[in-house]
Amino acid sequence: MNLRLRYKIYGAIFQGFCFSTNALAIVFLVYLLGSVIFQGAGSLNWTLLSSYPSRFPEKAGIVAAIAGTLWMMALTAVVSIPLGIGAAIYLEEYAKPGRLIRLVRLNIQNLAGVPSIIYGMLGLTLIVRGMGLGRSILAGALTMALLILPVITIATQEALRAVPNSLRLAGFGIGMTRWQVVRYQVFPSALPGIMTGIILALSRAVGESAPLLLVGATAYSAYMPISPMDGFTVLSVQIYNWIDQPQKAFHDLSAAAIIVLLVILVTLNSAAIYLRQYYRKKLSTG
């Protein structure tokens, strides 16, 4: 058997292995989604969507958790997206290469892999107690912003690196300043990749519960949050609380809440994907 044929066989085996693992993962995902929908569809009604938590499953709802989740995602995005994009632009376009910059980049990459519970402990010490924000939506949003900030920064850095250097040189060649090159040449070209990183980061944040439990998200909230300083709960915490209950009716409610959380997540992701495709199309058409 010659070497070329051997590599071809190895490539076919590896391709089959990758296909099989992907197919297996999809099968498990479809099974899990089907189980959740089958279990929770019967409990998905107006009472669930419009009521506050209760000790009685037939009266329990998630309206406070939905409001808390939307508050949390909005504040987290407002804080983390500008900081993450700004840090990446500085590191890639302005900072001079050196030991300090390499150290900063290494630390950002390490922070992206830190367990979320560590960010919860940091948020409890620095934000809830140190900054005196208490157990509020704002404290939770700042904690979640710290959690996803490295992800957004790294994704933005990779998107900026993917922009051809010829675009930068062309801008400098016609007399543009560095800021003008970044603003009008580099950033629009990198925007689709940046949007992908933001989608992944916010998707991670919407399903986290451990950091929020530490900074004060409650399992029972009988009022609607109306300001960033109010107490709060979120869907992930509410789901965790109901799953921990012994009654099967609460387990069905948790499955219904998972469906609502998935709908919110898909809606947010769809909006972000639409924006990404819009800017990509706009860029390609000039």
N, C-alpha and C positions, 0 to 999 in steps of 0.2 A: 504494500500500500504506500503510494507516494505521499509526500508531506502535504501537498495541496488538498488531496482527497481527505486526509485525516483531519485537517483544519475545517474542512467543509462539514464533515460528520460531527465534529465537536461543536461547531456553530449551530447545526441543526438541533443537537441535543440541548444545548443551552437555550436556544429559542423555545423549544418545547417545554423546558423547565419553567422559563419565565411565563409563558402562556398559561401553564397549568397553575402556577401559584396565583396569578392574577385572576384566573377563572374561579379558583377556590375562594379567594378573598371576596369576589363579587357574589358568589353563592351564599357565603356566610352573611354578607351585608344585606342581601335580599331577604334572607331568612329572618334576620333580626328586625328589619323594617316591617316585614310582614307580621311578625309576632306582635310588635308594638301596635301596629294599626289594628290588628285583629282584637287585641286585648283592650285598646283604649277607645276604639270608634264608638262603642256603646255609651261611654261616659262623656263624649264630646258633645256638649249642648250649651245652650245659652246660660244656664245656671252656673256652669263651670267658668265661663268666660266673663261673667258679670258679678260674681259673688266673691266675698272675702273668705279667707280660711276659716274652717269650723271644725269642732270636734266630731261633728256628724257628717259622714261622707256625702249624704244626699244634699247637704246645704253648702258644702265646701266649694271654693272657687279660686281662681288664680288672677283676678283682676289687679290686685296689688303687685303680684309678681311680674305680670306683663309690664305694668307701668315702671316698676323698678328696673327691669331689664332694658327697656327703651331708654330710660334716663341714664343708666350705666353705660350703654353702648354709645350714646350721643356724647356724653362727657369724656369718655375714654378716647373716642375718635378725635374730639376737639383738642385734647391735650397731646396725644401720642403722635398723630400724623404730622403736624408741623415740626415737632421736635425731632422725630425720626428722620424726616426728609431733610431738614436743615442740617442735622449732624452728618448725614451721608454726603450731602453736597459739599460741606466744608472739608470733610476728610478726603474726598475724591478730587475736588476741583480747586481747593484753595490751600490746603495744608501742604507744607513742604515735607518730602520724605525724610524720615529720621527715626531714631530709636523711640522717642516719645510717641509718635504717631503709630508706629508698629505695635507698641504696647497697648495703646488705646484700642486699636483694631482687634488685637488678640483678646482683650478683656470684653469687648462687645460680643465677639463670637462665643466666649465662655458663658457670658450672661444669658445668651439665647438658650443654653442647655440646662440652666439652673432649674430645679424643681419648683413648681408654682407655690408650694407651701412655704418656701423660703421667702418669696416675695410677700406672702401674707404676714409672716413674722416681721419683715422689714416695714411693711405698711402699718402694722400695729404699733411698732416702736417709734418710727419716724413721723408718720402722718397722723395717726389717731391720737397718740400721746404727745409726741414731740411738737407737732404743729398745732395741737389743740383743736383739731377738726372734729373729734369725737367719732361716734359710730354713725357716720352720715354717708349719703350717696357720693358726695364729693370725695371723701376719704377712700371709699371703695373704688371710685373711678381713677383716682391718682395711683392707687395700688395696681389696678389692672393696666394702667398706662405704663408703669414701670415694667410690668410683665411682658408686654408686647412691643415695647420700644426697641429692644435689640433686634427683634424679628423684622420690624419695618426698616430699621437702619441697614441691616445686612441686605435685605431684598433691594432696597434703593441703591446701595453701593453696587450690587451686581448689575442692576439695570443701567446705571451710569457707565460702568466699565464696558458694557456691551455696545455703547454708542461709538461708532467709528471715529477715530481721532482726526480723520480728514475734515469732519464737520467743524471741529474746534479750530483747526488750522485755517479753514476757509473763512471763518468768522474773524479771526485775528488778522487775516490777510486783507480784509476790507476795512480794517480800522475799528472793529468792535471792541469794547472793553470786555474784561473777563466776565463781569456780571451779565452783560448783554449776550455773550456767547452761551452762558449757562441758561439764561432766561429764554432766549429765542431759538437756540440751536440744540443744546444738550437735553434740557429738561423735557421739551415736547417729545423728543425721540425716545426718551427713557420712560415716559409716562405709562404706557401699557404694562411694562414690567413692574413699575412701582405700584400700580393698581393691583396687580396680582399679589404682591407682598402684603398690601393692606388687607385684601380679602382674606388671606390665610391668617393674618394676625388677628383680625376682628372675629373670625370664625373660632379661633382658639379662645378668645376672651369670653365669647358669649356662652361657652359651655363650662367655664371654670366655676368651681364652688369652694374649694379649699381655702384660697386666699380671702374670699369674701366672708367666709365663716369666721375667720380670725379677726377681720377688721370690723365685724359687727352686723353682717347680714343676718336677719332673724328668720326663723322658720315659721313664725306666725306674725303677720302684719295686718291689722284690722283697719287700715286707713290708706288712702292714696297719697303717695309722695307728691308734693307740689313745689318743692324747692330743693336745691342741691344739699341743703343742710338737714333735710329730713332723714329719719330712719328709713330702712328699706329692706326688701327681700327681692330675690330674683328667681327666675324659673328653675335654674339648676339647684338652688338650695331648697325650693319648695318640693321639687321632685325627690331629692334626697330624703327630705323629712317624711314624705308620704310612703316611700318605699320602706322606710324603717318602721312603719306602723304594722301591727299584727293583722289588722283587718284586711281581707282581700279587696274590699271596696276601695280602700285607699290605694292599693296597688293598681287597680284599674284607672283611678284618677291620675296616678303618676304616669301611666302609659298615655293617657289623653294629653297631659301636660307636655310630655315628650313630643307628641305630634305638633302641638302649638309651637314649641320651641323650634322644631324643624322647619315649620312654615315661616317663622320669623327669620331664621337663619338663611333659608333659601331665598326669601324676599330680599334681604340685605345683600346677599351674594349676587343675586340676579341684577340688582340695581348697579352694583359695582362692576359686574361683568359687562353690562350695557355701556357704562361710561368708558370702560377700557376699550371695548370694540369701537365705540364712537371716536375716541381719540386716535386709535390705530388707523381707522378708515380715513379720518381727517388728515393724518400725517401722510398716508400713502397717496392721497389725492392732491397733496400740496396745499 
